[in-house]
Amino acid sequence: MAYKLTRGIDNLTEYNLGGISHIWLLNIDDFISYKFKDDSLYNSNYVDAIHKENIFFELGCVQETNMKESVGNGIYKQEVNTFIRTLSNDLITWLRYAVYGRYVVVFRTMNDKHFTFGSDGGAKLSYSGQTGQTGESNSITIKLEKNSIYPIFEVNADAVSTAILGSEILSGIITEESDITNINYIIEIA
């Protein structure tokens, strides 16, 4: 696919506060499709709605969170890292189940913009825990990562809280089915 560029990047002069304030996850088995702006395809890079069979759940206590995306050979590597300053049995138990799932990820930046990735098979979750030395914190680092054929998409903020889609399917991208089944029980732990 070839494109002819007709303009450059608009440089904005306002301050651009970094960071991520919220992360929501949706089990990939509950994802149906994205509905893109003006019923277009993904090249609009803006998702009006996320059609799903279940609700998103929020990954709480996100701190020192960042996102990275790089592209090479037509593959986008997306990664969100977050730091949770809690080390508890409940959290570790939740994480032990969560690592077996795959997720559509939506995150909100400090500038109140929402973005999503992981629709093509789901992002995987991994974690590492540590106890600090005297005066340092006990913590867990969570990583959500995906190698994708799609870039991250900006998403309408209402997509996280919209009603669950029934049998109606509008134009969008239908992705492959996940081989992970029946992992909805991990939402109940916490």
C-alpha angles and dihedrals in degrees: 000000000000128000130191111216114223101178142022133238118294108235111215119207099204122102113270109208111210130218141066123262103185139022125195126189131201121192106247090231088063094052117101107168149311120255106213129211113286089002088285127141126265094283088083084068091209124105116205095185141002112221110213144158096224140023130275117250122214121239097223132213097031113176134165089011125170140170129216129189126181131172132210133156091001094302122115116211110205125187134174118189124191135177123218116195094209131091111188141142092247093054095045091048091050091049093049089060096037094060089068094059134077121220147198103228126212120181135182120219125215086256090063094251119136125213135182140199140160101070094129100071101327136271117271123232124220132169145190127199132204141179113220127225120258108310094017127099133258107235151161126223115210122198125194111190140171138175103212144174087222130067122229112283128215108238135202108258091232091063091084094054102034122122120271114268116245123196094315114107121184127188112303144110116297110201134204118282118256121240089220111095137186099009096138090107091076089073090064094058115090 
